Amino acid sequence: MPTFPFSVSDPIRHHGPLPKTSDVVIIGGGVIGVTTALFLAKRRISVTLIEKGRIAAEQSSRNWGWIRKQGRDGDELPIVIEACRLWKELAQECGEDIGLTETGVTYLANSDKQMAGFETFMKLASAYDLDTRLLDGGQTAALFEGMSRKFTGAMTTPSDMRAEPWLAVPALARLAARLGVTIVENCAARTLDISAGKVSGVRTEAGRIETSTVLVAGGAWSSLFLKRHGISIPQLAVRATVAATEPMAEIHAGAAAGAEVAFRRRQDGGYTLAPGGHLLHLGPDVFRHATKYLPALMAHPFGTHYSPAAPEGYPDSWSTPRNWTADAESPFERMRVLNPAPEQSSLDAISRNFQRLFPQFETVRLKTTWAGMIDAMPDIVPIVDRVETIPGLFVATGMSGHGFGIGPGIGRVVSDLIQANATGHNLNRFRLSRFTDGSCMRPGPAI
């Protein structure tokens, strides 16, 4: 069993070898890359997935483990609904216990203003026939055993689910491998090969793969890789601190979020806890793309606090190279796994706030703590598109903290996009050109 959080010290489980040719090469072994590979393999398309570190070692294993329809952006919601169905199917297909459980998601409201905001989503919920409902203060209190404070109300969706990310994505990768996907860990993609203006291959640290189709699904690293090829996307990454408690008495079987703390029941009997805010490291890309983020900053602050510089080796560090050659070590090899340290102040706050909310717990003992880098876009919805200027290149990135839950839906959509099939969803909101065609940024929900 791998350690958690994953690290470069974990044994390589997918050795390859690197093939000479592949119909499709996917760069990035997170939930988007893995599920796209899986759905392509089901169509008997040869796929090679290359990961610089370990499968799901970054944000795909470090997230909260929520699989929710509630609170989603209206353009994402149809894909999330599909994703929820696919999660159930894939959990059966992989034949492993990934902790997938239908226990609901609840948002807690401190004010009538927040409740009014929930009313906005209720219109979407009604249109898609979701089981989402609003609760008053008394109903909210009855939902959580021993809660110390009274909330104005809540919004809850009982059919929303939870799973253990660090179990789920590796299990899906093993399923993909059984279906014929070649997965190569500890193998960084350095550059694309471009011939006559089109993709003709990928140069990796282990050699070249000939291919006409490449998907970049590198999470927080996508912008850095694409920039090397003249493609600029306004992607930033925020650091989120998370903790897991020791086993505790159950006060709620599902997931919930308030202004000060978010929590969900874990398969091991503890709770995953997270604070309400994030840390944004200031780097070159922050200043380069600042104007595009102004609408999101005004609608809901992007991060509660800021750091003057990202640590050395991070994608937007001041010292990270923006250009390199295919025959030299790249930034992706220098940092196999992006493993940020959790913020002690955030850990103290979430333990304190959770204990105050549920005073029946005299102490909240943390079993493990970690942090992850959430790749985000200015409008808090992803890029899912082909790159018109380089035929054969596709991008699926900037999931903005929604990637785990929506992952199988995006994977299925991208697999059909690559095959030039109908995707079944309107992807206009997720087009790459929205950042250059004069479109106004329309921020989606922050949570």
Solvent accessible surface area in square Angstrom, and as a share of the most:
residue,aa,sasa,rsa
1,M,172,0.77
2,P,26,0.16
3,T,81,0.47
4,F,41,0.17
5,P,29,0.18
6,F,6,0.03
7,S,28,0.18
8,V,78,0.45
9,S,95,0.61
10,D,8,0.04
11,P,81,0.51
12,I,52,0.27
13,R,105,0.38
14,H,25,0.11
15,H,134,0.60
16,G,31,0.30
17,P,117,0.73
18,L,37,0.18
19,P,38,0.24
20,K,169,0.72
21,T,81,0.47
22,S,11,0.07
23,D,77,0.40
24,V,5,0.03
25,V,0,0.00
26,I,0,0.00
27,I,19,0.10
28,G,9,0.09
29,G,2,0.02
30,G,20,0.19
31,V,5,0.03
32,I,13,0.07
33,G,0,0.00
34,V,1,0.00
35,T,0,0.00
36,T,0,0.00
37,A,0,0.00
38,L,0,0.00
39,F,21,0.09
40,L,0,0.00
41,A,10,0.08
42,K,85,0.36
43,R,131,0.48
44,R,228,0.83
45,I,39,0.20
46,S,55,0.36
47,V,5,0.03
48,T,2,0.01
49,L,1,0.00
50,I,2,0.01
51,E,19,0.08
52,K,21,0.09
53,G,0,0.00
54,R,21,0.08
55,I,9,0.05
56,A,3,0.02
57,A,3,0.02
58,E,36,0.16
59,Q,37,0.17
60,S,17,0.11
61,S,1,0.01
62,R,2,0.01
63,N,21,0.11
64,W,54,0.19
65,G,0,0.00
66,W,20,0.07
67,I,0,0.00
68,R,15,0.06
69,K,17,0.07
70,Q,0,0.00
71,G,7,0.07
72,R,7,0.03
73,D,8,0.04
74,G,29,0.28
75,D,48,0.25
76,E,1,0.01
77,L,0,0.00
78,P,37,0.23
79,I,1,0.00
80,V,0,0.00
81,I,55,0.28
82,E,20,0.09
83,A,0,0.00
84,C,11,0.07
85,R,121,0.44
86,L,10,0.05
87,W,0,0.00
88,K,96,0.41
89,E,72,0.32
90,L,1,0.01
91,A,19,0.14
92,Q,155,0.69
93,E,78,0.35
94,C,6,0.03
95,G,68,0.65
96,E,61,0.27
97,D,106,0.55
98,I,3,0.02
99,G,5,0.05
100,L,44,0.22
101,T,51,0.30
102,E,92,0.41
103,T,33,0.19
104,G,4,0.04
105,V,0,0.00
106,T,1,0.01
107,Y,12,0.05
108,L,5,0.02
109,A,0,0.00
110,N,58,0.30
111,S,44,0.28
112,D,112,0.58
113,K,173,0.73
114,Q,67,0.30
115,M,32,0.14
116,A,60,0.46
117,G,42,0.41
118,F,24,0.10
119,E,89,0.40
120,T,91,0.53
121,F,16,0.07
122,M,43,0.19
123,K,154,0.65
124,L,53,0.26
125,A,2,0.01
126,S,88,0.57
127,A,80,0.62
128,Y,86,0.33
129,D,132,0.68
130,L,28,0.14
131,D,62,0.32
132,T,10,0.06
133,R,112,0.41
134,L,50,0.25
135,L,10,0.05
136,D,81,0.42
137,G,8,0.08
138,G,46,0.44
139,Q,98,0.43
140,T,0,0.00
141,A,49,0.38
142,A,91,0.70
143,L,58,0.29
144,F,3,0.01
145,E,118,0.53
146,G,45,0.43
147,M,27,0.12
148,S,65,0.42
149,R,101,0.37
150,K,151,0.64
151,F,12,0.05
152,T,55,0.32
153,G,0,0.00
154,A,0,0.00
155,M,3,0.01
156,T,7,0.04
157,T,0,0.00
158,P,53,0.33
159,S,30,0.19
160,D,0,0.00
161,M,4,0.02
162,R,22,0.08
163,A,0,0.00
164,E,5,0.02
165,P,4,0.03
166,W,50,0.17
167,L,35,0.17
168,A,0,0.00
169,V,0,0.00
170,P,16,0.10
171,A,0,0.00
172,L,0,0.00
173,A,0,0.00
174,R,86,0.31
175,L,12,0.06
176,A,1,0.00
177,A,40,0.31
178,R,144,0.53
179,L,75,0.37
180,G,55,0.53
181,V,8,0.04
182,T,39,0.23
183,I,7,0.04
184,V,11,0.06
185,E,12,0.05
186,N,52,0.27
187,C,3,0.02
188,A,0,0.00
189,A,6,0.05
190,R,34,0.12
191,T,5,0.03
192,L,10,0.05
193,D,26,0.13
194,I,70,0.36
195,S,62,0.40
196,A,108,0.84
197,G,41,0.40
198,K,119,0.50
199,V,7,0.04
200,S,26,0.17
201,G,0,0.00
202,V,0,0.00
203,R,97,0.35
204,T,7,0.04
205,E,54,0.24
206,A,69,0.54
207,G,33,0.31
208,R,86,0.31
209,I,0,0.00
210,E,93,0.42
211,T,8,0.04
212,S,74,0.48
213,T,20,0.12
214,V,0,0.00
215,L,0,0.00
216,V,1,0.00
217,A,8,0.06
218,G,18,0.18
219,G,26,0.25
220,A,12,0.10
221,W,11,0.04
222,S,1,0.01
223,S,13,0.08
224,L,9,0.05
225,F,6,0.02
226,L,0,0.00
227,K,78,0.33
228,R,66,0.24
229,H,32,0.14
230,G,69,0.67
231,I,14,0.07
232,S,57,0.37
233,I,2,0.01
234,P,3,0.02
235,Q,6,0.03
236,L,11,0.05
237,A,22,0.17
238,V,4,0.02
239,R,33,0.12
240,A,7,0.05
241,T,3,0.02
242,V,3,0.01
243,A,0,0.00
244,A,0,0.00
245,T,0,0.00
246,E,61,0.27
247,P,81,0.51
248,M,30,0.13
249,A,72,0.55
250,E,93,0.42
251,I,9,0.05
252,H,23,0.10
253,A,37,0.28
254,G,0,0.00
255,A,1,0.00
256,A,0,0.00
257,A,6,0.04
258,G,20,0.19
259,A,65,0.50
260,E,103,0.46
261,V,7,0.04
262,A,4,0.03
263,F,2,0.01
264,R,3,0.01
265,R,28,0.10
266,R,21,0.08
267,Q,79,0.35
268,D,58,0.30
269,G,16,0.16
270,G,0,0.00
271,Y,0,0.00
272,T,4,0.02
273,L,0,0.00
274,A,2,0.02
275,P,18,0.11
276,G,53,0.51
277,G,16,0.16
278,H,48,0.21
279,L,9,0.04
280,L,10,0.05
281,H,14,0.06
282,L,47,0.23
283,G,0,0.00
284,P,24,0.15
285,D,17,0.09
286,V,17,0.09
287,F,127,0.53
288,R,115,0.42
289,H,15,0.07
290,A,43,0.33
291,T,103,0.60
292,K,65,0.28
293,Y,7,0.03
294,L,89,0.44
295,P,39,0.25
296,A,1,0.01
297,L,63,0.31
298,M,155,0.69
299,A,64,0.49
300,H,49,0.22
301,P,104,0.65
302,F,27,0.11
303,G,5,0.05
304,T,90,0.53
305,H,70,0.31
306,Y,105,0.40
307,S,19,0.12
308,P,114,0.72
309,A,46,0.36
310,A,11,0.09
311,P,54,0.34
312,E,145,0.65
313,G,21,0.20
314,Y,14,0.05
315,P,15,0.09
316,D,23,0.12
317,S,3,0.02
318,W,142,0.50
319,S,74,0.48
320,T,9,0.05
321,P,46,0.29
322,R,61,0.22
323,N,114,0.58
324,W,19,0.07
325,T,76,0.44
326,A,34,0.26
327,D,125,0.65
328,A,45,0.35
329,E,89,0.40
330,S,0,0.00
331,P,6,0.04
332,F,9,0.04
333,E,19,0.08
334,R,133,0.48
335,M,39,0.17
336,R,45,0.17
337,V,16,0.09
338,L,3,0.02
339,N,76,0.39
340,P,3,0.02
341,A,65,0.50
342,P,41,0.26
343,E,26,0.12
344,Q,117,0.52
345,S,79,0.51
346,S,13,0.08
347,L,12,0.06
348,D,69,0.36
349,A,24,0.18
350,I,0,0.00
351,S,22,0.14
352,R,109,0.40
353,N,22,0.11
354,F,0,0.00
355,Q,51,0.22
356,R,149,0.54
357,L,14,0.07
358,F,0,0.00
359,P,68,0.43
360,Q,83,0.37
361,F,21,0.09
362,E,156,0.70
363,T,86,0.50
364,V,21,0.12
365,R,154,0.56
366,L,56,0.28
367,K,93,0.39
368,T,37,0.21
369,T,43,0.25
370,W,8,0.03
371,A,0,0.00
372,G,1,0.01
373,M,14,0.06
374,I,20,0.10
375,D,13,0.07
376,A,4,0.03
377,M,0,0.00
378,P,0,0.00
379,D,2,0.01
380,I,13,0.07
381,V,0,0.00
382,P,0,0.00
383,I,0,0.00
384,V,2,0.01
385,D,27,0.14
386,R,86,0.31
387,V,5,0.03
388,E,133,0.60
389,T,112,0.65
390,I,19,0.10
391,P,61,0.38
392,G,22,0.21
393,L,0,0.00
394,F,16,0.07
395,V,2,0.01
396,A,2,0.01
397,T,2,0.01
398,G,0,0.00
399,M,12,0.05
400,S,12,0.07
401,G,47,0.45
402,H,9,0.04
403,G,11,0.10
404,F,11,0.05
405,G,2,0.02
406,I,1,0.00
407,G,0,0.00
408,P,0,0.00
409,G,0,0.00
410,I,0,0.00
411,G,0,0.00
412,R,41,0.15
413,V,0,0.00
414,V,1,0.00
415,S,3,0.02
416,D,7,0.04
417,L,17,0.09
418,I,24,0.12
419,Q,45,0.20
420,A,84,0.65
421,N,59,0.30
422,A,94,0.73
423,T,17,0.10
424,G,68,0.66
425,H,44,0.20
426,N,113,0.58
427,L,28,0.14
428,N,89,0.46
429,R,22,0.08
430,F,1,0.00
431,R,57,0.21
432,L,30,0.15
433,S,50,0.32
434,R,7,0.03
435,F,17,0.07
436,T,116,0.67
437,D,78,0.40
438,G,71,0.68
439,S,42,0.27
440,C,125,0.75
441,M,28,0.12
442,R,140,0.51
443,P,38,0.24
444,G,5,0.04
445,P,45,0.28
446,A,60,0.46
447,I,73,0.37
